[in-house]
Amino acid sequence: MLPEETVTVWDPEPLASAGRADPLGPRDVHLWLLPLDIAPFPFEQVAAVLNREERDRASRFRSNQDRRRFEAARGLMRHVLGNYLGLPPAAVRFENGPQGKPSLAGPGGQTRLEFNLSHSTAWALLGVTRGRAIGVDIEAVRRTLDLEDIARRTFAPAELDHVLRQPPGQRTEGFFTCWTRKEAFVKAMGGGLSIGLKRFVVSIDPHVPAEIRSIDGSSQAGAGWTLWGFRPLAGYCAAAAVHGKDLALRMKCLT
């Protein structure tokens, strides 16, 4: 469990108005924390807006809990994006880019609305911008993984050194700080984990602002990106990467 003092404070907002009250300008970044186990709408109402492909994907989960969480994440995302677009949730259409990153299709695709979704256990994180590439990641902190082995295979040398220099009791936090920041960036780039994680370096120290320190050895290559790292709630680590600087961040939690 992460220290309580690191938990980010989120402004509560009802799902019915999510995405309607605050205009989304070209420099705005909206992050939405979505509860998956205690949905703000009855679960059946949330899941009813899914399309056939989403229902097929949900049916492949062996665990009923995992299936319901997937359906809640997709349904809540549809409600929020529908509010931004002025469309019913079921009318929101998606398509995948060349590397598999989802984007809006149909009428929604003409709005330049960009989004990215991540979910882990009981919570999901949705990021929304206007015409700016965005990637988000949220992870439940788990101490049972072979984190050191994963870090050796995927982290850049400077990142690995920072994690391994931490006291054993702090390595898990350092690992997830690094992992979420790196995954948010590759998701923003649109390539998923097909982009080599060792090609770029992110900051990990919780006492300094999050940043992309270098890409392919260049300290200037990441200068056009903004990176945020935060603790959305106790036991979770998260990050968001957005193309651009001097951005205005709003953080909301559905209620």
Rosetta blueprint (number, residue, H / E / L):
1 M L
2 L L
3 P L
4 E H
5 E H
6 T H
7 V E
8 T L
9 V L
10 W L
11 D E
12 P E
13 E E
14 P L
15 L H
16 A H
17 S H
18 A L
19 G L
20 R L
21 A L
22 D L
23 P L
24 L L
25 G L
26 P L
27 R L
28 D E
29 V E
30 H E
31 L E
32 W E
33 L E
34 L E
35 P E
36 L L
37 D L
38 I L
39 A L
40 P L
41 F L
42 P L
43 F H
44 E H
45 Q H
46 V H
47 A H
48 A L
49 V L
50 L L
51 N L
52 R H
53 E H
54 E H
55 R H
56 D H
57 R H
58 A H
59 S H
60 R L
61 F L
62 R L
63 S L
64 N H
65 Q H
66 D H
67 R H
68 R H
69 R H
70 F H
71 E H
72 A H
73 A H
74 R H
75 G H
76 L H
77 M H
78 R H
79 H H
80 V H
81 L H
82 G H
83 N H
84 Y H
85 L H
86 G L
87 L L
88 P L
89 P H
90 A H
91 A H
92 V L
93 R E
94 F E
95 E E
96 N E
97 G L
98 P L
99 Q L
100 G L
101 K L
102 P E
103 S E
104 L E
105 A E
106 G H
107 P H
108 G H
109 G H
110 Q H
111 T L
112 R L
113 L E
114 E E
115 F E
116 N E
117 L E
118 S E
119 H E
120 S E
121 T L
122 A L
123 W E
124 A E
125 L E
126 L E
127 G E
128 V E
129 T E
130 R E
131 G L
132 R L
133 A L
134 I E
135 G E
136 V E
137 D E
138 I E
139 E E
140 A E
141 V L
142 R L
143 R L
144 T L
145 L L
146 D L
147 L H
148 E H
149 D H
150 I H
151 A H
152 R H
153 R H
154 T H
155 F L
156 A L
157 P H
158 A H
159 E H
160 L H
161 D H
162 H H
163 V H
164 L H
165 R L
166 Q L
167 P L
168 P H
169 G H
170 Q H
171 R H
172 T H
173 E H
174 G H
175 F H
176 F H
177 T H
178 C H
179 W H
180 T H
181 R H
182 K H
183 E H
184 A H
185 F H
186 V H
187 K H
188 A H
189 M H
190 G L
191 G L
192 G H
193 L H
194 S H
195 I L
196 G L
197 L H
198 K H
199 R H
200 F E
201 V E
202 V E
203 S L
204 I L
205 D L
206 P L
207 H L
208 V L
209 P L
210 A L
211 E L
212 I E
213 R E
214 S E
215 I E
216 D L
217 G L
218 S E
219 S L
220 Q L
221 A L
222 G L
223 A L
224 G L
225 W E
226 T E
227 L E
228 W E
229 G E
230 F E
231 R E
232 P L
233 L L
234 A L
235 G L
236 Y E
237 C E
238 A E
239 A E
240 A E
241 A E
242 V E
243 H E
244 G L
245 K L
246 D L
247 L L
248 A E
249 L E
250 R E
251 M E
252 K E
253 C E
254 L E
255 T L
